Every structure is written in C-alpha cells, then in structure tokens.
Amino acid sequence: MADNLVLHEDVRSGNCYKISLVAALLGLPLEHVQYDILRGETRTPEFLSQINGNGRIPVLQVGDRFLPESNAACWFLAERSALIPADPFDRADMLRWMFFEQHSHEPNIATLRFWLHYIGEANLSEQQRAQIMVKRIAGEDALAVMDRHLDRREWFVGDQVTLADIVLFSYTHIAEAGGFPLEDHPQVCAWLKRVMQLPGFVTMG
C-alpha cells in the first residue's frame, strides 16, 4: 500500500489486536500509537476532533484519513488478499461470522474480560454486576456455536483461513480471562492452535 498505515490502539484490546494480526499475516508495515483507555486518553478534545469523534479505538489511519471500527479496518487491509474469499457466497458467509463476532461474541466475552480482569468485579456498577450472568450465558452460547461449526472443518469459511477466523480469534484466545473455560470447547481449542501456527502470526501485545 502506498499510504502510511498507523494503528491508534490500546494493546490490551482484542479489537486492536485483530488489526495488527491481519497486517502481520499479510506482511504489511504498521506503525502504532498507544492510548490508555482506562485513563480516558481517547476522550480528549484532540482525539475527538482529529482521530475519532466516537472516542473509541482502534482507529486505522491511512495517510491522512481515519478508519474506525476494527472489522472495517481488517477488511481494508485484507482486500484483494486470500483472507477474503473470491467466491461470492463464501465472502458473504465470512461477513456473517464477522457480524456474529461483533453482535454475539465480542459484547459478551470481551466485555466480561474487561470488567473482571481490568476493572474488577468489586468496582463494577450495580447495573454491570447484574449483567454478568446474562453475558456469561450469551458468551458460552457463542463459543458453543463456534465449537459445533468447527466440528469436521478446520476454518470457519471454506477450506482456508479468512478474516472470519482472525476476528474471532482475537477475543476467543483470551476468553479465559473473562471466566470462560476453553477446555469445554475442544474444536475451538484445536482451531486456536491452527491460527497460532499461521506464517507471520504475532502474539497479542
């Protein structure tokens, strides 16, 4: 790519990590600018006016343009690569799993990890504590869906790794920090190992 690529991130975030992982698998150079979301560094007037008015990361900077939302950034980096299937149905199916990640997986598994691992249950609001069991059940349901889908297949779409695998990997491989026992999902565990063995794979953080 001709434009300089800069990732505005917090390295503790799986949403940020998935972009770094896509870039690494594709051999794309990526600069990193760090923020501490626990200190409100993405809520400053400068960040809101120049980087992302939504006050959130990750944001992929492409030259002088800014692209928020992790899965959109992953798509931008992977377009015209083997991580996006050429077959129209497979491409749509890949998007299906990327939507699943953002709607059924990440809001439960990632949220509980953040609440319990970084904030601490004792520091949660009454409303947040009331949601823990709901999110735990929904997160376990998402992992069960993944485990069933991976029975007798290596990747989520087609016969090779796609963005569906990358975006789902990011928070699944650290799900135990949110209290989700991965050993209950053997097909997911085997798939995680396959992702880690991909050429160019980089660890989180």
Secondary structure as UniProt FT lines:
FT   STRAND          5..9
FT   TURN            11..12
FT   HELIX           14..26
FT   STRAND          31..34
FT   HELIX           37..39
FT   TURN            40..42
FT   HELIX           45..50
FT   TURN            53..54
FT   STRAND          59..62
FT   TURN            63..64
FT   STRAND          65..68
FT   HELIX           70..78
FT   TURN            79..80
FT   TURN            82..83
FT   HELIX           88..100
FT   HELIX           101..105
FT   HELIX           106..113
FT   HELIX           114..119
FT   HELIX           121..123
FT   HELIX           126..149
FT   TURN            150..152
FT   TURN            158..159
FT   HELIX           163..172
FT   TURN            173..174
FT   HELIX           175..178
FT   HELIX           182..184
FT   HELIX           186..196
FT   TURN            199..200
//
